[in-house]
């Protein structure tokens, strides 16, 4: 089976979020994002690792590229695979407009929330490779691309603005589901590895993963618009 994913890549490249997100007829779409940001540092007592999990969900309005929803940040840490600690740092209501995310509590850092999927201009120039495991009809298939440093800079990092000393590689993958007569993106995954020196001049390894998930057109038609109204009301109430 040939994967007909070119139209979906084109939609991502052109910022056509109605198609990318399988939005409802009136232009609303459920979006969930799971950001996983890990650091690994070698110290005298072993490897110190810390991971920030940023889980966000909300409804995106494709007409004005805005989103209302909520986000939760959890932080885990361990030393040499021991002394595991886990804490919920915060949960807050968020809004997204003009590429900027804001919280109802301005003291919270919500910079790990980034709806980069609506700003992937340039992805159309990449030669996407279908995954080796092309599934039977009706099951998700994967197309992916390994990013050179210049591709990472031009397509991803012009938005994320990650400061790094050494680029270790990155990738974009699309998980696509095919049903009779149509295809939809279930998930867009972006992963990047890099090294950055800390204040003491030691090199720290970073792995950032941004997984963005979408609902079906049918699901969005049922209640996405009402949920957008509800999320917006919650946001405005707690401001």
Secondary structure, DSSP 8 states (H G I E B T S, - for coil): -----HHHHHHHHHT-HHHHTT--TTSEEEEEEEEEEEEEEEETTEEEEEEEEEEEEEEEETTTTEEEEEEEEEEEEEETTEEEEEEEEEEEEEEEETTEEEESSTTS--TT---GGGG-TTGGGS--EE-S----TTS-EEEEEEE-HHHIIIIIIHHH----SEEEEEEEEEEEEEETTEEEEEEEEEEEEEEEE-TTS-EEEEEEEEEEEE--HHHHHHHHHHHHHHHHHHHHHH-
